[in-house]
Amino acid sequence: MKVNEVMNRAVVIEENIKLKEAAKIMSEKRIGSLIILRGDKIIGIITESDVLKNISKLDENISKVMSKNVITVEENENLDDAALTMAKNKIKRLPVLKKGSLVGIVTATDIIANSEELNEQFFWE
């Protein structure tokens, strides 16, 4: 199964908003992360864990607390390869690219719910 078969729509924000605004967007949309773009280029990602770690900085711009070296995955990559990338980098979300442009996001939950190999392995252990 390919990443583009299970990915979700990514929610994008601008880099000049405050952390509390980002937290409010995540809460309202019931999502765990936001992608920060400058033009078509991903410059950061902010997650609910980033918000919690920086709870005393809610009035700061997200550019000060976002993760900047964003690891991505291509839309036609296998789910198992995406899972390995997440495990290797200790992350739970991967923005999905098509020809260098953001087209979605895939999460660890998406992969677990849709990976036949992971489900089979879990079932038999």
N, C-alpha and C positions, 0 to 999 in steps of 0.2 A: 504494500500500500504506500502511496506517495503522500508527502506532506500536504500538497494542495487539495487532497481529498478530505482532510480533517481540519484544516486551518480555519481560524475565525477571522472576522474583520478586525483589523487593528484600529484603535482609536488614537488619533494624532493630536498633539497640542503644540503650541508655540513655546519657544524657550524662555520667553519673558514673563510667564505667569508665576504666581506665588505657589509654594508648596501646598498651602491650605486649599487653593483653588483646584490643584491637581487631585488632592485627596477627595474633594467634593465631587469632582467628575467621576472618579473611580467608584465612589460610593453610589452615586445616582445611576450609573450605568452597570453597576454590579460586576466590575471587572477588576483584575489585579494588577494591571499595568497600563502605562501610556507610553507611546513612542513620540519622541521629540524630533521634528524634522526642521532642517534649514534648506528651503527649496525642496529638492527631491532627495536630499542626502540625510540619512539617519545620523543624528549627532548625539542621541542619548535615549535612555529608557529609564523610567521611574516605576518602581513597584510598590505594593503596599508595605513591603518590608523596609524599603527606603524611607517611606513616610514614618513608620514606627521608630526607626533608628534616629530620625531627625525631628522628632515631635516638638522639640524645643525651638526648632527653626522654621515654624510654619509660615512666618512672614518673609522668609528668604525666597529668592528666585529659584526655580527648580534647577537651573543650570549649575547651581552650587552643590546640589546633592544628587543629581542624576548620575547613573553609570554612563561613562562616556565611550568606552571601548566596547561597542555593542557587537556581540557575536550573532551572526545571522545564518539562515539556511536558504538554499534555493528551493523553489516550489516543487521541483520534480525529484527531490531527494527522497530516499526511502525513509520511512518512519523509524526503522531500527537505527539508521545512521544518525538521524536527528536525536534520538534517545541517547546514543553514545556521546554525541557532542554536548548534550546537556549534562550528562554524568561527568564527563571529563572536565567540564568547566564549572561544575557545581551550580548550575542555573536551572530555572524552571520554565523559562520562556525564550522562544526564538522568533524574532521578526522574520517573516518570509519574503524573499525577494524573487522577482521575475525580471531578468535582464537588468539588474541593478536597482530596480524600483520596488518600493514596499507594496506588497499585495495582500498581506495578512499577518497573522501571528499564530504560532502553534505552542501549546503549553504541555507540560508533563502530563497533566490530566487528560488532554486530548490523545496523547500517544498511548498512555496506559489503557484508555477506554477502547482504542482502535487497533492495538497491536496484537495480532493473532499469536505471535511467538510468545510475547509476554503473558498473554492470557493463558495459553497452554501450559507454559512453565509454571505459572502460579497455581493452576488447577491441579497439576500433578505433584506438587511439592507438599 
